[in-house]
Amino acid sequence: MSDFLNRAKSFADQHDEQVDQALEKAGDQVDERTGNKYSEHIDRGVDEAQRRTGEGDTVPG
């Protein structure tokens, strides 16, 4: 399992922009499906996830 996590972290580091974009898109989908009822919470969750993945946040937040 440790090898999988190391490879996932390496992927996130090498493809930070794509990971950030995917997180943003996922957040938008959840927001849409909940009728924008939890937009503020979803945005905060996406921003935090983007900060924790990859070598640096490429999406302003």
C-alpha positions in Angstrom: 0.0 0.0 0.0 2.9 2.4 0.8 4.1 2.0 -2.8 0.7 3.0 -4.2 0.6 6.1 -2.0 4.2 7.1 -3.0 3.2 6.7 -6.7 0.0 8.7 -6.1 2.0 11.5 -4.4 4.6 11.5 -7.2 1.8 11.8 -9.8 0.2 14.7 -7.9 3.5 16.5 -7.7 4.2 16.0 -11.4 0.7 16.9 -12.6 -0.3 19.5 -10.0 -2.2 21.7 -12.5 -4.3 18.8 -13.8 -5.0 17.6 -10.2 -6.1 21.1 -9.2 -8.4 21.3 -12.3 -9.9 17.9 -11.6 -10.6 18.9 -8.0 -12.3 22.1 -9.2 -14.4 20.2 -11.6 -15.5 17.7 -9.0 -16.4 20.5 -6.6 -18.5 22.2 -9.3 -20.3 18.9 -10.0 -21.1 18.4 -6.3 -22.1 22.1 -6.0 -24.5 21.6 -9.0 -26.0 18.4 -7.6 -26.7 20.0 -4.2 -28.4 23.0 -5.8 -25.6 25.3 -4.8 -26.8 24.9 -1.2 -23.4 24.2 0.2 -21.2 26.3 -2.2 -19.2 27.9 0.6 -18.3 24.6 2.2 -17.5 22.9 -1.1 -15.3 25.8 -2.2 -13.3 25.6 1.1 -12.9 21.9 0.7 -11.7 22.2 -2.8 -9.3 24.9 -1.9 -7.9 22.9 1.0 -7.5 19.8 -1.2 -5.7 21.8 -3.8 -3.3 23.1 -1.2 -2.6 19.6 0.0 -1.9 18.0 -3.4 1.1 18.5 -5.6 4.1 20.7 -5.0 2.2 23.9 -5.0 -1.3 25.3 -5.6 -1.6 26.4 -9.2 -5.1 27.6 -8.9 -5.6 30.9 -7.0 -7.7 30.4 -4.0 
